[in-house]
């Protein structure tokens, strides 16, 4: 009886364990660039190494779904951005760009939505977000920056971010989502909100981990139930 109990406890412990190691990465929106300069070479285009990003194109010359990078980016971590997410570089970084914000923490480019009130990214199917932090810059009190998290296609968390009480973009601020907000839910989609062209985001640091399979939970609960039942019978003897 004791050996069976020990085996079942071990089985439950295995079921509780994550099936794979977590993946940590930070998304910035600087090169290698996906911005094409049509007149730069006789073959119809060359890459500008200073603007744009491998995650997204530069909003004033985005090659869209064409090479060298697809719209969703070329990241090894598998995140996919919505089409409203656009990489913009800061003209204050000493580059001929359109962004009015101060140079972002990463280098020269950040991600914004210039024609929508939000953009989002989703993680690879079968993964969930377990840690999340990022930098953001807001342009004036009417920028309304905010963060929303989604699980199973439904919004489960909304957090307004502090605005800016001056005209023009304020400096960059960092925000970290508390772990209980993430670990208590299976977050697969992260949305960044704000008035169009009024909020920029950069250095989005993410940790992802596999979503436990339903069979894993069933195995864990079944094993714990058997252990509890056996312990109860032993106490009655």
C-alpha positions as CSV (number, residue, x, y, z in Angstrom):
1,X,0.0,0.0,0.0
2,X,2.8,2.4,0.9
3,X,4.6,1.8,-2.3
4,X,1.5,2.5,-4.4
5,X,0.9,5.7,-2.5
6,X,4.5,6.8,-3.2
7,X,4.2,6.0,-6.9
8,X,0.9,7.9,-7.2
9,X,2.4,10.9,-5.4
10,X,5.3,10.8,-7.8
11,X,2.9,10.6,-10.8
12,X,1.0,13.6,-9.6
13,X,4.3,15.5,-9.1
14,X,5.3,14.7,-12.7
15,X,1.9,15.9,-13.9
16,X,2.4,19.3,-12.2
17,X,5.7,19.9,-13.9
18,X,5.8,22.0,-17.1
19,X,6.4,19.8,-20.2
20,X,9.2,22.1,-21.5
21,X,11.6,24.8,-20.5
22,X,10.4,28.4,-20.6
23,X,11.5,30.7,-23.4
24,X,12.8,34.2,-22.6
25,X,13.1,36.9,-25.2
26,X,12.9,40.6,-25.8
27,X,11.4,42.2,-28.9
28,X,12.8,45.4,-30.0
29,X,12.1,47.0,-33.3
30,X,15.5,47.8,-34.7
31,X,17.3,46.0,-37.6
32,X,18.1,44.1,-39.5
33,X,15.9,46.4,-41.4
34,X,13.0,45.5,-43.7
35,X,12.8,49.0,-45.2
36,X,13.5,49.0,-48.9
37,X,15.1,51.9,-50.7
38,X,13.8,51.5,-54.3
39,X,16.3,53.8,-55.9
40,X,19.4,52.5,-54.0
41,X,20.4,49.9,-56.5
42,X,19.7,48.9,-60.1
43,X,17.9,45.7,-59.1
44,X,15.0,47.6,-57.5
45,X,15.8,47.8,-53.8
46,X,18.3,47.6,-51.0
47,X,18.0,47.4,-47.3
48,X,18.6,50.4,-45.1
49,X,20.3,49.0,-42.0
50,X,19.3,51.9,-39.7
51,X,15.5,51.9,-39.8
52,X,12.7,49.4,-39.7
53,X,13.0,46.0,-38.0
54,X,13.0,42.3,-38.6
55,X,9.8,42.1,-36.5
56,X,7.9,44.7,-38.5
57,X,8.5,47.0,-41.5
58,X,8.9,50.7,-41.4
59,X,5.6,52.4,-41.7
60,X,6.6,54.7,-44.5
61,X,8.0,52.0,-46.7
62,X,6.8,48.7,-45.4
63,X,7.4,45.8,-47.9
64,X,4.4,44.0,-46.4
65,X,4.3,40.3,-47.2
66,X,7.2,40.4,-49.6
67,X,10.8,39.5,-48.9
68,X,13.1,40.0,-47.1
69,X,10.7,39.7,-44.1
70,X,7.1,38.6,-44.0
71,X,4.6,40.9,-42.2
72,X,4.6,38.8,-39.0
73,X,8.3,39.1,-38.8
74,X,11.3,36.8,-38.7
75,X,11.5,36.0,-35.1
76,X,12.7,32.6,-33.7
77,X,10.3,32.9,-30.8
78,X,7.2,32.7,-33.0
79,X,5.2,35.8,-32.0
80,X,2.7,37.2,-34.6
81,X,1.8,40.9,-34.6
82,X,-1.5,42.4,-35.9
83,X,-1.3,44.4,-39.1
84,X,-1.9,47.7,-37.2
85,X,1.5,47.3,-35.5
86,X,4.1,49.4,-37.3
87,X,7.8,50.0,-36.5
88,X,8.7,53.7,-36.5
89,X,12.1,55.2,-35.8
90,X,12.7,58.3,-33.8
91,X,13.9,61.4,-35.7
92,X,15.6,62.4,-32.5
93,X,17.9,59.5,-32.9
94,X,19.8,61.3,-35.6
95,X,18.1,59.4,-38.5
96,X,15.8,60.8,-41.2
97,X,12.6,59.4,-39.7
98,X,9.1,60.5,-38.8
99,X,8.8,59.5,-35.1
100,X,8.4,62.4,-32.6
101,X,9.3,60.4,-29.6
102,X,12.6,60.3,-27.8
103,X,15.1,57.5,-28.9
104,X,13.7,54.3,-27.4
105,X,15.6,52.1,-24.9
106,X,16.7,49.7,-27.6
107,X,18.2,52.1,-30.1
108,X,16.2,54.1,-32.7
109,X,12.8,52.3,-33.5
110,X,9.7,51.4,-31.5
111,X,6.3,50.0,-32.3
112,X,3.2,52.1,-32.7
113,X,-0.3,52.0,-34.3
114,X,-0.5,55.1,-36.5
115,X,-4.0,54.4,-37.9
116,X,-5.7,52.4,-35.1
117,X,-6.3,52.6,-31.4
118,X,-4.4,49.3,-30.6
119,X,-2.2,46.6,-31.9
120,X,-1.5,43.1,-30.4
121,X,0.8,40.1,-30.7
122,X,0.0,36.5,-30.2
123,X,2.3,33.7,-29.1
124,X,2.7,30.4,-30.9
125,X,-0.2,28.0,-30.5
126,X,0.3,25.8,-27.4
127,X,2.3,28.4,-25.5
128,X,1.2,30.9,-22.8
129,X,2.8,34.1,-21.5
130,X,4.1,33.8,-17.9
131,X,6.2,37.0,-17.7
132,X,5.7,40.4,-19.4
133,X,7.4,43.8,-19.2
134,X,7.9,46.6,-21.6
135,X,8.7,50.3,-22.1
136,X,6.2,52.9,-23.4
137,X,6.1,56.6,-24.2
138,X,2.9,58.7,-24.3
139,X,2.2,61.9,-26.2
140,X,0.1,64.2,-23.9
141,X,-2.9,63.6,-21.6
142,X,-5.1,62.4,-24.4
143,X,-2.9,59.5,-25.4
144,X,-4.7,57.0,-23.1
145,X,-2.1,54.2,-23.0
146,X,-3.3,50.9,-21.7
147,X,-2.6,47.2,-21.7
148,X,-5.0,44.2,-22.2
149,X,-4.4,40.5,-21.8
150,X,-6.4,37.7,-23.5
151,X,-7.0,34.1,-22.6
152,X,-9.1,31.8,-24.8
153,X,-10.0,34.7,-27.1
154,X,-11.5,36.8,-24.2
155,X,-10.1,39.9,-22.5
156,X,-9.3,38.9,-18.9
157,X,-7.2,41.9,-17.8
158,X,-7.1,45.6,-18.5
159,X,-4.6,48.0,-17.0
160,X,-4.5,51.8,-17.8
161,X,-1.0,53.1,-18.0
162,X,0.1,56.5,-16.7
163,X,-0.3,59.2,-19.2
164,X,1.7,62.4,-19.8
165,X,0.8,65.8,-18.5
166,X,2.7,67.8,-21.1
167,X,2.5,68.5,-24.8
168,X,4.6,66.1,-26.9
169,X,6.0,62.7,-25.9
170,X,7.3,62.3,-22.4
171,X,10.2,60.1,-21.5
172,X,10.0,56.3,-21.6
173,X,8.5,54.4,-18.6
174,X,8.8,50.7,-17.8
175,X,5.8,48.6,-16.8
176,X,5.8,45.0,-15.5
177,X,2.7,42.8,-15.2
178,X,2.6,41.1,-11.9
179,X,3.1,37.4,-12.1
180,X,-0.2,36.4,-10.4
181,X,-2.1,38.2,-13.2
182,X,-0.3,36.0,-15.7
183,X,0.2,32.7,-13.9
184,X,-3.5,32.6,-12.8
185,X,-4.6,32.6,-16.5
186,X,-3.5,31.1,-19.8
187,X,-2.6,34.3,-21.6
188,X,-1.9,33.9,-25.3
189,X,-2.5,37.4,-26.7
190,X,-1.2,40.8,-25.5
191,X,-2.8,44.0,-26.7
192,X,-1.4,47.6,-26.5
193,X,-3.8,50.4,-26.6
194,X,-3.7,54.2,-27.0
195,X,-4.9,56.9,-29.3
196,X,-3.5,56.5,-32.9
197,X,0.1,57.7,-33.3
198,X,0.1,58.8,-29.6
199,X,1.8,55.9,-27.8
200,X,5.0,54.0,-28.6
201,X,6.2,50.8,-27.1
202,X,9.6,49.1,-27.1
203,X,11.8,46.4,-25.5
204,X,8.8,44.0,-24.9
205,X,10.3,41.3,-22.7
206,X,8.3,38.0,-22.6
207,X,8.6,34.6,-21.1
208,X,6.5,31.8,-22.6
209,X,5.8,28.3,-21.4
210,X,3.7,25.4,-22.8
211,X,0.0,25.3,-22.0
212,X,-0.5,22.1,-19.9
213,X,-2.5,19.5,-21.8
214,X,-6.0,18.5,-20.4
215,X,-4.7,15.0,-20.0
216,X,-1.9,16.3,-17.7
217,X,-4.5,17.8,-15.4
218,X,-6.6,14.7,-15.5
219,X,-3.6,12.5,-14.6
220,X,-2.7,14.8,-11.8
221,X,-6.2,15.0,-10.3
222,X,-6.7,11.2,-10.7
223,X,-3.5,10.4,-8.9
224,X,-4.2,12.9,-6.1
225,X,-7.7,11.5,-5.7
226,X,-6.4,7.9,-5.4
227,X,-3.8,8.9,-2.9
228,X,-6.4,10.8,-0.8
229,X,-8.8,7.8,-0.9
230,X,-6.1,5.4,0.2
231,X,-5.0,7.6,3.0
232,X,-8.6,7.9,4.2
233,X,-9.1,4.2,4.2
234,X,-5.9,3.7,6.1
235,X,-6.9,6.1,8.8
236,X,-10.2,4.2,9.3
237,X,-8.4,0.9,10.0
